[in-house]
């Protein structure tokens, strides 16, 4: 609960056009995992325009090359990508069958075109099932 309140408060501070010294001090006083949660929330509310940038904000650096290959194959780095023959959508072309995963992580299927949210959900799937869902062969 404390983390959720801290993230919400710190994220609201970041929404200002420029942070005050007090706001910067408050952020700097957060634990590293709380700072990471604030950054993730910020990128969710203000997602980057491309998938690779969003992915780099969420995924571990050791996976970037593989994830960029998936993103290029699946969406051509376009968060608004939609497969005309299936429910696959967004950067990682997540399927409607994964709507419950979105919900479990605190998001909705309607956010599938948000590059950061799509990347967070894809990372959760990757951590559970590895590269299998994308079959990069």
N, C-alpha and C positions, 0 to 999 in steps of 0.2 A: 504494500500500500504506500509506504513512504517513497519508494522508487517512482510509482505512478504519479504521485503528487509532485515530486521533485522534477520529473520529466516534464509534466504539464507546465509547471511554473517556469522552468528554465526555457522551455520551448517558446512560451509566450514572450519571454525576454528577447529571444532571438528574432521574433517577428518584427521588432522595432527596426526602423531604418538604420539606426546606429545604436549600439549598446553604450550605456553609461559605464563609468568606471565601477560603480557598484554592481551592475549586472555582470560585467566581466569577472569581477571578484567572486560573485556568487557561483558562476560557472566554474571558475578555477578551483573553488573549494569543494566541488563535487568529486566523489570517488571516480576512478577511471571508467568503471562500468556504468556509472550514472551519466558521465559525459558522453559515452558511446550511445547510450539510450537517447539522450537529447539529440545527438547528431542524426541518429536513425529517424527519430520523430520529425526532425526538421526536414530531412530529405523526403519523407513521406508526404508531408504537407506541401512542400515545394520541390517536387521531383525534377530532376534534370531532364533536358529535352531528348536525351538519347539513352539507350539501354546500357551501353558499355560504362558510361559514367555512373549510372545508378548501380550497376552490378559491382563496380569497384568500391562504392560506398558501403556495400553490405557483405560481399563475399571475401573470404581470406585471400590474400595476395597469391598464395601458392596455387590457387585454382583459376586465376584470371585468364590465362591463355586458353584453357579448355572452355571456360564459360564464354569467352569472346567468340570462339568457334561455334558454339551452340547458338549464341545470339545471332551471329551472322547467317547461319544456316536456317534458323527458325523464323527470324523476323527482319533480317537485313538491318538490324540496329534501330528498328522503328517500334516504339512502344504501342502504337496504334494498330499494329499488324493484326489481321484477322484471317484465319484460314476459311476460305469460302466453302470448303467441303466438310468442315467439322467445327467443334466448339473451341478449337485451339486459338488462344488470343494472347496478345502482349509480347513482351521481349522474349520470353522462354516458351511461348506458345503453350501456356498452361491450359489444360482441358477443364470443361465444366465439372467433370467428375471430381476435381480438386476444390470445388467450392467449399466443402467442409473444412479443408485445410486452411483456406482463407479465413473462415469463421473462427477456427481454433486459434489462429494467430492474431485475432482481433480486427480483421479486415472483412470486406465483403467481396463477393464475386463482381459486383459493379466496379470495383477498384482494379480490375485485371489489366487495364490499360495504363495504370500508374506505374511508371518504370521501376520505382523503388519498391512498391508493394509487390509487383510481379517478381522482382529479384529476391525479395525476402521469402516469398512463398516457394519459389524455385529452390532456394538454398535449403529450406526446410525439407523439401522433397529429396534433394541431393544428399543431405545428411542422413536421411532414412534409407534411401534406395540406391545411392551412388549414381553412376552415369546411365544406368539401365533405362530410365524413362526416355532418354534422348537417343539412345542407340547410335552413338557416334562410331561408325565403322567405315 
